[in-house]
């Protein structure tokens, strides 16, 4: 721990549930954006342009832009991981 007299001391407090969920939602959003970005780059690599018309020749379907539902689905997965909930636990509750 640093010396408080150095000005580098920073008190850290535990986060409440809302702050944790906000952080998990932010991580899910970043993950979803990263996943889409990788799919998009892969799609761009596989597309070709017609030399005469300049139009794209697509052999692979362009990835769908993720919406709020996809972000929330990923957030739920992260939140379950943080809480230690497995898919087996979820089925046992049914």
N, C-alpha and C positions, 0 to 999 in steps of 0.2 A: 504494500500500500504506500502511496506517495505521502509526502509530508504536506499537511494542509497549509503550511506557511509558504510553500512554493507556488501556490495559486493553481496547482494542477489537481487539487483534491475535488472529487466529484462524488456526492452522495448518490447512491443508487437505491431506489425504492422498488418494492415488488409491484408488478403491474396488476391492475384489476382485470376482471373478466372481459370488459369491453375493450380495453387496450390490447389484450392478447388476441381477441377475435379480430380486431382491426389489423393487427400485424399479420395474422394468418391470412386474412383476406388480401392484404397487400402482396404477400408471398404467392398466393394462388394467382393473382392478377399477373405478376411478373412471370410466373411459370407458364401461364396460358399464352402470354405474349411471346415468350421465348420459344415455346412449342410451335406456335403459328409461324414465327419468323423462320424457324428451321424448315418447316414444311414448304413455306413460300420460296425459300432459297433453293430447295430441292426441286420444286416445280419449275423455277426459272432455269435451272441447269438442264432440265430435260426438254424444254420447249425450243423450237427452232423457228426462224423467220423465213418466209418465202422470199427469195432474192428479188423476184420481179415485183411483187405487190407489197412486201414489207409486213404482211399479216402473219400473225402467230399461227404455227401449225402445232396443235396440241395433241400429244399422244397420251398425256396423263391429265386427269381432272384437276383443275385448280383447287387448292384447299379452301374450305369455307372459313370466313372470318369468324372467330369465336365471339359469342355474345355474352351477356350477363349470366345466362344459365350455365354456360361452360365454366365461367370463372367461379360461380357459386358451387358447382359440382366439385371442382378442384379444391376449393376452400374447405368443403365438407370432408374430403379425403384427408387433407392436411390436419384438420381439427381432430378427426378420429385418430390419426396417427399420434398427435400430441397427447391425446387422452388415453392412448394405449388400447383403443377399441379395434378389434380384429373383425374380419368379415364373419368369422365363426361366432363371435360374441353377438353380432347383429342378428344372425339366424337363430341363436338360442333364445333371444328375446321375443321372437315371433310366435 
